Amino acid sequence: MPVGVLVCDHIADDGLNMLKGAGFHVDYRPKITPEELLSTISSFDVVIVRGRTKIRADVIERASNLKVIGRAGVGLDNIDLGAAKKRNIAVYHSPESLTNAVAELTLGLMIAVARGIGAGHSSLKSGKWIKDALMGTELRGKVLGIVGFGRIGRRLAELSKPFNMTVLAYDVVTPDVQTLSSLGAKMVQLDELLRDSDFISLHLPGGTETNNMINAERLAMLKKTAFIINTSRGQVLDENALVNALKSGSIRGAALDVYAVEPPSNRELLNLDNVVLTPHIGGQTYEAQVSAATIVAEKVVRHFS
């Protein structure tokens, strides 16, 4: 019998074709419901998801034939890794695939919030001319603080070079001296980074250790002229504390691609003028999605070969 693969979310055709080309039987159901997943998972050897579908313990318990879980993307917080390990189910993902796309969006959000692009766009479309109100600031020569210096954080450091920004970085793992030198980055403690940076970009994984890591106390450390950008996980930034900081003027602005609840339901946040908001599109480029799908498909094929 061919290997049975259930694909639960939208992935690029290139990945699907790679699986089919390896002789696998692919059931592509990108809109499958949690109830449908529970009732059908026992028939498959492999399940592939993106961020929408949750592979929790109850799903794994029903998956009597499951050998591999694939995640076409970066994070694994929608997969119960402990339950998978108990069943000796291999878990593969493609974190390298979205690196450039997320870093480019982050840089775009930095420019957008610093120059008031969102407010200028929406006001002009509504018939208003608010040029005098949109006094922005430049990235050139500013201090960029990168919280989480993994693949995406390092790529952002590379992209910031033409702006001659000073790069401060914080991570629980310190890169080697050669890497830091090539990126022009200096490792510092988190509190120092928050106090000294003009732009703070968050690139942290989800989980209990990072939940609300940037809270009211830490937001109070920022300069009044500082901007904070989050393209990692919504849970790492306390949204209510952020709203208070933005409303009070204790920081200048924020740009978010991720939220504690998605779609976001915090009306105060959505109605603020000094924020730029995008609907979790960090990895939403053609190039990144092809890469995510093909990398995880290749890992699944290799597992069975």
Secondary structure, 3 states (H helix, E strand, C coil): CCCEEEECCCCCHHHHHHHHHCCCEEEECCCCCHHHHHHHHHHCCEEEECCCCCECHHHHHHCCCCCEEEECCCCCCCECHHHHHHCCCEEEECHHHHHHHHHHHHHHHHHHHHHCHHHHHHHHHCCCCCHHHCCCCCCCCCEEEEECCCHHHHHHHHHCHHHCCEEEEECCCCCCHHHHHHHCEEECCHHHHHHHCCEEEECCCCCCCCCCCECHHHHCCCCCCCEEEECCCHHHECHHHHHHHHHHCCCCEEEECCCCCCCCCCHHHHCCCCEEECCCCCCCCHHHHHHHHHHHHHHHHHHHC
